Amino acid sequence: MDKHPNIILLMADQMRGDCLGIAGHPDVKTPFLDALAAEGVRYENAYSACPTCVPARASLYTGMSQEHTGRVGYEDLVPWDYSHTLAGELSKAGYYTQCVGKMHVHPLRNNLGFNDVRLHDGYLHAYRRPTTPSYEDQRVADDYYWWLKQQLGVDADPVDTGLDCNSWVVRPWI
């Protein structure tokens, strides 16, 4: 038996807990998530300590409350400097830790103890300002943007459709 069992922690923004097929929702089809949940552990009564994405992530990454992380709302460009993180402690225990997707941390490429990060943070206004250093510009530092440019050309940008990820326009975000 492996000394370290595999751990997959999935975080979803703005998803109700009952919106999984395995949870019995009559309309939602989530076959891949259902398979993971059926073979692992699913916390049916889990909840976020804070309904805002950045403070919720800070609490999950650090194990601390908003009072101790200093994050109570969505704030850009505030350094994430914590002595202990979930990924860091797992790495110290011998796990190889990988993050794929959103982090919403500062600086943008702060790995928070993960051995590797494949970043796509959606659309971050603060990291697209003309005054942002080029190495922190989201269009440079975000791994998805590099992939997208390889697929569609150097000028490709997910917001070419005119939709913003926090738009009031009612259409799916690409």
Buried (B, 14 or more C-beta within 10 A) or exposed (E): EEEEEEEEEEEEEEEEBEBBBBBEBEEBEBEEBBEBBEEEEBEEEEEBEBEBBBBBBBBBBBBBEBEEBBBEEEBEEEEBEBEEBBBBEBBEEEBEBEBEBBBBBBEBBBBBBBBEBEBBBBBBEEBEEEEBEEEBBBBBBBBBBBEBBEEEEEEBBBEEEEBBEEEEEEEEBE
